Amino acid sequence: MRPRRCDNWPTPSRRSAACRLPRPPASSIPNPAPRIPDGGPPMYRVSHFVSQFAVCLLAGAAVALIWVNLSPQSYQDFVELRLADNSLIGYPNPDSLLRFGRTLTLGYLAGNALMSFFFLYIGKELWEALVLRQGALRGTKSVAPLITALAAALMPALLYASLSRYVTAPVLPAPAAGWPVPMAGDVALSYVVGRLALGPGHPALRFLLLVSIADDILALLITGLAFPIGTLRPVWLLLPLGASVLAYAGFNALPRWLDRGDPLKPAARWVRHRLSVWPYAVAGALSWYGMQQAGLMPALGLLPVIPAIPHADHAFGIFAEAEEMLPDMLNRIARWLIVPVGAILFLFALTHSGAPFASADSETLAVMLALLIGKPVGIILGGTLALRLLGAPLPKGMVPRDLAVVGVIAAMGFSVPLFAINATLPRGVLSEGARLGLLLSLIAAPLALMLARAIGRRIA
């Protein structure tokens, strides 16, 4: 019989005292690790702020929905509230006194300026998964999530294009104009529902986060490139490129070169403690402004700066709680932004998700069906293709039928699709109908819970 650990004490008195200590029950251990199905790897702990982000989004959407249906005009006045008429940021204003003068509204500030900090979060997680050691999207293990994410983005877009050709084509500015709208979902809402439907320890939850992150960034890039918000001026893209290169060379690569062979790293410590975040803040501001002036989606303006910021040498997982303890500048910035980003998400949902019930039309149906049907079909097809034809396995502990639950959860469209609506559809009844379709896609949450219960895949 295997001896107990207390039998190894050197003296009998200490051994007997140790053996008398009661062992605490498993239920009394704080935050016990979740059980893992089918021998899969342990699921890392996801930071609590992801759930808080989802609450902020839903709260803002609820207020907007009530407000716009009770007083549509006051809601529109709030969204279009002018903050400045001769600003460096905002919508182009040909009557401005400045050469590059713009009109800044509350809606523009929330959607195109402040939301860039949220997409900094999303981009950071994708960057770490792709580049850092132990990244979830490095090597052959990236094949299944990336193929699934690609299919999950393309299938809803194709279904929307087919539906709009027969249903909404007469009122669209161009055939299938809103095809990028259903490409993405919402990573925060997906995590919350996935945790409820699958359980906090299910490998499919990690897979869902990877697919959602990749879908969001892919949809943002496609929308930003295919539907510029102004006159294209590609020369302005030199500003984001130059700002990122200079920030990397001067405040990342140079200190590491000066510290080579020195375990104390004095140059890197001096930059971190004396200059703090300011070099990267200046680079981010220049990058954002260059993206706006280039005519592309300004909300993407902080993404080019991510590789320039000093980061950890290995990844812990998408939104991993362990990253909150890391001292590198990229994770420090992420920690500083947790509370502001929650407020930003509330303001974004408040200013962008207002949809009168009277705006329900064929566009509402097209968006809703593209998400509720296209997402599950795309994820099932993509995961099956990766598994059967390419030989790329799903995460250990995840079986093919879990793809159906993941697909239904991913069908909830919100934050990124709202950007696509603003970029692709004209303001008015058409865009309001599309927003209502996004809100109706949230019915995927109870559907996912019922499906997970039906196939018995939820774990504690």
N, C-alpha and C positions, 0 to 999 in steps of 0.2 A: 504494500500500500504506500502511495506517495506521501512523504511526510509533509506536515503543514509547515508554513514558512516560520512560525514561531519556534519550531524545534531546532532551528539553527542558532539560537541564542547561546553564547558561550558558557553561561553559568545556569544551574538549575533554578535559582531564585528568579533570575530575569526571564528564563524561559516560561516558568509557571505563571509569572505576572503577565507576560505578553499573551499567553494563551487564554487568560481569563478575560481579556478585553473583548467585548461583544463586537461582532461585525455589523455595520449598519446595513439595513435592508436596501435593496437597489432603488426602491421608490424614494428613499430619503436623500439620494445623491442629487445635488442640483444640476439641472440641465443634462440628464443622462443622454448618452449618445443614442441616436435612433437605431432601431433594428434594421438590418440590411437583408433584403430578400435574395434567395437563390445564391448566396455566397458572394454577392457583389461587393465592390470596394466601399468603404465608409463614405457617407455623404458629409462633406465639410459643412460647417455652420455658416449660413448666409446672414449677413448683417441685418440688424433689425430695421435699418432705415429704408430698406426696400419696401417693406410693408407700409411704413409711414408715407412713402412716396405715393403708393396706391391710394391710401386714405385721402391724401391731399388732392389727388386728381378727381376722385369720386366726389369729394365735398365741393370742389369748384364746379364740377359738372352739374351737381344737384342744384346749387344756387343759380347757375346760369339757366338751367331748364325751367325752374320756377319763375325766375325774373322775366325771361323773354316771353313766356306765355301769359304772364300777368300784365306786363307793361313793355311791349316790344319796342316802342320808340325810345323810352328812357334807357333800355338796354343797349340799343344801337348807339345812342348818344354817348353812353359810357365807354363802349368799345372804341368809338371813333374820336374820343376826347383828344383834342390837340394839345400837346405838351410844348411844342415849339414849331415855329414856321421857318426859321432860318438855322436849322440844325445841321450838323455834319452826319447825323444818322437819321434814317426814316425813309419815307417814300420820296421819289424824285419830285421836286417842286420847281417847275420852269419859271415861276414868278418870284423865286427867292432872290434876295439881295446878294447872296453869295454865289460864286461860280458853281460850286457843287452843293448848293443849299438844298435841304430836304425838309419835309414836314414830318415831325415825329408825333405819332399817335400812341395811345395807351396799348392798343392792339399790336402795333408794330414793336413797341418796347418789350411786351411780354413774349411775343412769338419769335421774333427774329433776333433780338438782342439777349434777353435774359435766358431764354431756353438754350442758348449756346452752352451754358454751364451744365445743364442736364445732359446734353449730348457729349460734353467733355467726359462725364461719368461713363456714358455708354461706350464712347471711343476708347477710354482708358481700359475698360474691361476686355474689349475685343483685342486691343493692342497687346495686352499682357498674355491673353490666351494664344495669340499667334506667335509672339516673339520670345517670351521668357521661357526659361527652363521649366519643365513640368507643365507647360501651358496646355490647356485642354484642346487646342486646335493646332498642335505641333505634331508632325509625323503622320503615320498612317491612321492614328485615332481621330484625325480631323476629317477623314473622308466622309464618314456617315453623317455627322452633323452638317457639314458644308453642303453636301449633295441634297440633304433633306431641306436645308434652309433655302437653297436655290429653287427647288420644286415648290416649296411652301410660298415663295414669292411669285413665281411665274404662274402657277395654276389659278389663283384668284384673279390675277390680272387678265389672263386669257378668258376666264369665265365672265368677268365684268365686260370685257370688250365684246364678247358674243351677245350678252344680254343687252348692252347699250345699243348695239347695232339694230336690234329689233324693237326695243322698248323706248329708249331715250334719245335716239339719234336725231329726231327733228329739233330738239331744243338744245343739243350740245353745240359748243362753238366749233368743234371738230369731231369727226368720227371717233368714238371711244376715248374722248378727251381725258376722262378721269381714270384711266387705267392704272396709274401708280397708287391710287387711293387704297385698294385692299391688299397691297403687297406686304405691308408690315402689320404688326399687331401692337401689343403693349407689354413690355418686359416686366414692369412692376405688377400690373394686374395679373399677368400670366403666372408670376411666382406665387402670389397670394392664393390664387385658385388652385394652382398645381400643388401647393403644400396641403391644402384642404382635401383635394381629390386623391392625391397619391400618397401623402404622408411626407414628413420632412426628411426621411431617410431613403426615399426611392431613387434609384439611379436615373429613372426617367425624368425626375425633376431637374437634375443637372443637365440632361440632354435638352430639356425644354428651354432652360436659360440660354444655352449655347445657340439654339436655333433662333430664339427671339432676338438675341443681341445681333446675330448676323443678319437677320431679316431687317431689323431697324436700320442698321448702317447701310445695307444694300439699297433699301427703298429711299433713304435720304440722298444717297449719292446719285441714284438714277433720277429722282425728281429734281434735284438741284441742277444736274447737267442737261436734262431733256426739257426742262421748263424754267428757264431763267426768269427772274423777277424784274429784269430791266434790260437795257441795251447791253449786249455783251461787249466787254472791253478786256480781252484776255491779258493785255499788258499789265493790268493791275494784279494779276496772280503772282507777279514777281515779288510783290510786297509780302504775302504770306510765306513764300518760299525763302526770301531773304531774311525775314525776321526769324524763322525757325532755324535756318542754318547758322545765323549769327548767335542765337541763344544757345544752340548746341555746342558750337565751337568755343565760344567764350566762357560759358558758365557750366559746361558739362565735360566736354572732351579735354579742354585745357587744364582744369584742376586735376583731372585724373592723370594726365600726362605728367604734371608737376609732382604728383604724389607717388609716382611709380616706385615701387620698392619700399615705400615708407608705410608701415602699418597704421600709423597715427593719422595719416591723410590730412595734413594741416591745411592745404589749399582748399580741398573740398569742404572742410569744416568751416573755414573762413567764409566761403561763399554761402554756405547754408545758414550760418549764424549772423553774418553781417548784412548780406544782401537779401536773404530770405527769399520770398516769392517774387520780388519786384522785377528781376530780369525777365521772368517768364510772363508776368502780368503785362509788361510793356510789349513783349513779343506777341502775346495773345491779342492785345488791343490792335496792334498793327495788322496782324493776320485777319482779324475780324473785319476791319475797315477795308482791307484790300479785297476780301471776298465780296463785300457789299458793293464796292465800286466796280468790281468785275462783272456785276450783274447776276451773280450766282446767289444761292440761298445763304444769307448771312449767318443763319443758325449753325452752319457748318464751319464757321470761321475759326474756332478754337482747335479743331481736329489736327491741322498741320503742326501745331506746337507740341502735341503729346510726345512724339519721339525725342524732342529736344530736352525734355524735363528728366532729371535723374530719377531712376526708378529702381525697384528691387531687382535682384538677379534671378529670382524664380517666382512662379505663380502659385497661388494657393487655391484658385477657383474663382468663378464668376461671383462677384460681390461677397467674397469670403470675409468672414468676421475676423480672421487672423490678420488681415491686412491693416486693420485699425491700429495694430501695435507697431507697424513698421515705421522706421524713421526717415525713409527716403522722401524726397520732395514731392513726388507725384502722389503718394498716398497721404502725405500731410495736407496737400491741397484738397484732396478728396474729403478728408475729415473736416476741414474748415468749411466746406461748402454744404455739408449735410443739411443744416437748418435753413440756409438761404435757398437751397434747391427745393426743399419742401414748400416754402412760400411761393417760389417761382412756379411750381407745378400747379398750385392752387390758382394763382393769377392767370396762368395760361389756360387752364380749363374754364375758368370764369369768363375769359374774353373770347374763347374760340369754340366752345361747344354748345352755345345757345342755339337751339333749334325749335321753332314753334311746331306744335303738333299739326297745325294746319298746313305745314310745308310737306307733309308726307305725299310722295308721288312715285313715279316709276324709278327715279334715281335712288330713292330710299330703298326700294326693293332690290335694285341691281347691286348696290353696295352691300346690303345685308346678306343676300344670297351668295355673292362672291366670297364673302368672308366665311359664312357658316358652312358652305359646301366646298368652296375652293381650298380653304386651308386644310381641313382634314384630309381631303383627297390628295392634295399636294404632299403633305407630310407622310401619308401612308405610301404613296407611290415612290417618293424620294427615298424613304428609309428602306423600302423593299428593294428598290433598284440598287442601292448601295450594298445591301446584304446579299442578295441573290446573284446579281450580275457582276458586281465589282469585288465581291468577297470582303467588303468592309464590315466588320462586326459592329453590332450595337454595343453600348456600354454593358459591362458584365453585370448580370442581375436584371437586365431589361430584355423583355421578350417582344416579338413582333406585334402582339395584340396591344401592347402599351402605346404603340404609335397612334392608335385611334384616340386614346384619351389625350395624348399630347396634342394631336391635331385639333380636337374640339376646344381645348384650352387656348391654343394659339389663335383661334378664330375671333377672339375679342380684339377689335381694332379701336385705337383711341389716339394716343399722343402723336405718333408719326403720321398716321393717316390724316389727321387734322391739318398737318403741314401740306400734305399732298393736295387736299381740297383747296386750300388757299392758293396754291401754285397753279393748279390745272383747271379749276372751274370758276366761272365768273361769279361775282357776288350777287346775292339775291336768292330767289326761291330754289334754284338749282343747287347751290352750295348748301343751303339750309336743309334741303332734302337729303343730301349726302351725309350731313352731320347727324341727322336723325337716324339714318341707316347705321352709322357707327354706334350710336347709343343703343339701338336695338340689337346689335351684334353681341352686347353684353349678356344676352340670354344664353350664350355659350357656357357661362359659369355654372348655372344649375344643370345644364345638359351634361357637362363634364363630370359633375359630382354623381349624377345618376348612372352614367356610363361606367365610371370607376367602381361604383358599388356593384353594378351588374356583373362585371367581369372579375370582381374580387381582387383588385390590384392594390387597394389601399393598405399601407402598413403603418404601424405606430411611429 
